[in-house]
Amino acid sequence: MNDTCVDSLIALNSALRQCRDCARMRGPPVHGEPVASPVMLIGQAPGTKEIEQGRPFCWTAGKTLFRWFEPLGLDEPTFRQRVYMTAVCRCFPGKNPRGGDRVPDRVEIAACARWWQREIELVQPRLIIAVGKLAIGCFVRVDGLDAVVGQHWRLTSGPGAGADLVPLPHPSGASTWFKTEPGRTLLPRALELIASHPSWRAVTRTPAPGGVHD
């Protein structure tokens, strides 16, 4: 089962790297390791450093993200080996003239959805960690982070049906949400939900890369 999943992910990643569907998006597309894992992390879109290095969350936001996970039992190298990492959009959207990175538009988000949705079909995660409003909104309505972070859902329809969803704020250095209230209280609650999930416990005790489905 795991070998078949990994082979399929390798083939999918190979096809992804050839994608140039969105004229304003700057590639090449980024993907994580082809890991057969019960846990999937889905982010928003890569930045310039992720494009240069060809892996997700490899710069400032990633350092913060992995600091959140290390006390839960996975340091960065182990996390990359045991958790499947994907994103809503796989290329860099470019800069916003008013500052910061441009938010992908609806057409770009829809065009890229086939990649992460196919990954969910292949990996069949039991725990989905959605990082940032764009990723969270692919699964549940987001009126504000304070209404979703610290909560969890059992997805009953659509992509990921049957999995549990735990939202996290985006760890961007430009964000202050998780550094002030209510974020300072809600982020630890969300991390506790992740740490207590059976699938997270499974990947933290897996003796070799790849993860196992309990």
C-alpha positions in Angstrom: 0.0 0.0 0.0 2.7 2.5 1.0 5.0 1.6 -1.9 2.1 2.0 -4.4 1.2 5.4 -2.8 4.7 6.7 -2.9 5.2 5.6 -6.6 1.9 7.4 -7.5 3.0 10.5 -5.7 6.4 10.5 -7.4 4.6 10.3 -10.8 2.2 13.1 -9.8 5.1 15.3 -8.6 6.8 14.7 -12.0 3.7 15.9 -13.8 3.3 18.8 -11.4 6.7 20.1 -12.2 5.7 20.5 -15.8 2.6 22.6 -15.1 2.7 26.1 -16.4 -1.1 26.8 -16.5 -1.2 30.1 -14.7 0.5 33.0 -16.5 1.0 35.2 -13.4 2.3 32.5 -11.2 6.0 32.0 -10.9 7.4 28.5 -10.8 8.7 25.9 -11.0 5.9 24.3 -8.9 7.0 23.2 -5.4 6.1 19.9 -3.7 7.0 18.0 -0.5 8.5 14.6 -0.1 6.4 11.7 -1.5 5.4 10.4 1.9 2.7 7.8 2.5 1.4 9.3 5.8 -1.8 9.5 7.8 -1.1 13.2 8.3 -1.2 15.9 5.6 -0.2 19.6 6.0 -1.6 22.0 3.4 -0.3 25.5 3.2 -1.2 28.5 1.0 1.5 29.1 -1.6 5.3 29.1 -1.8 7.4 32.2 -1.5 10.5 33.1 -3.5 12.9 31.1 -1.3 10.6 28.0 -1.6 10.8 28.3 -5.4 14.6 28.7 -5.3 15.1 25.7 -3.0 12.2 23.6 -4.3 10.6 22.6 -1.0 7.8 24.0 1.1 8.2 26.1 4.2 12.0 26.4 3.9 12.5 30.0 5.0 11.3 32.3 7.8 7.7 31.1 8.1 9.0 27.5 8.0 11.3 28.1 10.9 8.3 29.3 13.0 6.1 26.5 11.8 8.6 23.8 12.7 9.2 25.4 16.1 5.5 24.8 16.8 5.8 21.1 15.9 9.1 20.2 17.5 7.7 20.1 21.1 5.0 17.8 19.7 7.6 15.2 18.8 8.8 16.0 15.3 11.8 18.2 14.4 12.0 19.7 10.9 13.9 16.8 9.1 11.7 14.2 10.7 8.5 16.1 9.9 9.4 16.3 6.2 10.0 12.6 6.2 6.8 11.6 8.0 4.1 14.2 7.1 2.9 14.8 3.6 3.3 18.5 2.7 1.3 20.3 0.1 -0.3 23.7 -0.7 -3.4 25.3 -2.2 -1.2 26.8 -5.0 2.2 25.4 -5.9 3.9 28.4 -7.6 4.8 31.9 -6.2 2.0 34.4 -6.9 4.3 37.4 -7.1 4.3 40.6 -5.1 1.4 42.8 -4.3 2.1 46.4 -5.4 0.8 47.5 -2.0 3.3 45.3 -0.2 3.6 41.6 0.7 2.8 38.6 -1.5 -0.1 38.7 -3.9 -3.0 36.5 -2.9 -3.8 34.0 -5.7 -7.1 34.7 -7.5 -10.0 32.3 -7.8 -9.0 31.1 -11.2 -5.5 30.2 -10.1 -6.8 28.5 -6.9 -9.2 26.5 -9.0 -6.6 25.5 -11.6 -4.2 24.3 -8.9 -6.9 22.4 -6.9 -6.5 19.3 -9.0 -3.0 18.7 -7.6 -3.7 18.8 -3.9 -7.1 17.0 -4.3 -5.4 14.2 -6.1 -2.8 14.0 -3.4 -5.6 13.6 -0.8 -7.0 10.8 -2.9 -3.6 9.0 -3.0 -2.5 9.7 0.6 -5.9 9.3 2.2 -4.9 11.3 5.3 -6.7 10.9 8.6 -5.5 14.2 9.9 -5.3 17.3 7.8 -3.5 20.4 9.2 -4.6 23.5 7.2 -2.2 26.4 7.6 -3.5 29.9 6.9 -6.9 31.2 5.8 -6.5 30.2 2.2 -5.9 26.6 3.1 -8.5 26.5 5.8 -11.1 27.9 3.5 -10.7 24.9 1.1 -12.4 22.8 3.8 -14.5 25.0 6.1 -15.9 28.6 6.1 -13.5 31.1 7.6 -15.0 34.3 9.0 -11.9 34.9 11.1 -9.0 32.9 12.5 -10.4 33.3 16.0 -13.5 31.3 15.0 -11.5 28.3 13.6 -8.1 28.0 15.3 -8.4 25.9 18.4 -11.3 23.9 16.8 -11.4 20.7 14.8 -13.8 19.2 12.3 -14.6 15.7 11.0 -14.9 16.3 7.2 -18.0 14.6 5.9 -17.9 15.5 2.3 -15.7 16.9 -0.4 -11.9 16.5 -0.5 -10.6 14.8 2.6 -14.0 13.3 3.6 -13.5 11.1 6.6 -10.4 13.0 7.8 -10.1 15.3 10.8 -9.2 18.9 10.1 -7.2 21.1 12.5 -6.6 24.7 11.3 -3.5 26.7 12.2 -2.7 30.4 11.6 0.0 31.1 9.0 3.4 31.5 10.6 4.4 34.4 8.4 6.7 36.9 10.0 4.3 39.6 8.9 1.5 38.2 11.0 1.0 39.2 14.6 -2.2 37.1 15.1 -0.5 34.2 16.9 1.6 36.6 19.0 -1.3 38.5 20.5 -4.7 37.5 22.0 -6.7 35.5 21.2 -4.1 33.9 19.0 -1.6 33.3 21.9 -4.3 31.2 23.6 -5.9 29.6 20.5 -2.6 28.4 18.9 -1.6 26.1 21.8 -5.1 24.7 21.8 -4.8 23.8 18.1 -1.4 22.3 18.7 -2.8 20.2 21.5 -5.5 18.9 19.2 -2.8 17.8 16.7 -0.6 16.2 19.4 -3.5 14.2 20.8 -4.7 12.9 17.4 -4.1 9.1 16.9 -2.5 9.8 13.5 -0.1 12.3 14.9 0.9 9.9 17.6 1.4 7.3 14.8 3.9 9.4 12.9 5.8 10.4 16.0 6.5 6.8 16.8 7.1 5.6 13.3 10.6 4.1 13.3 11.4 4.9 9.6 10.4 7.5 7.0 7.1 7.2 5.3 4.6 7.0 8.1 2.1 4.2 8.7 -1.6 4.2 8.8 -2.9 2.8 12.1 
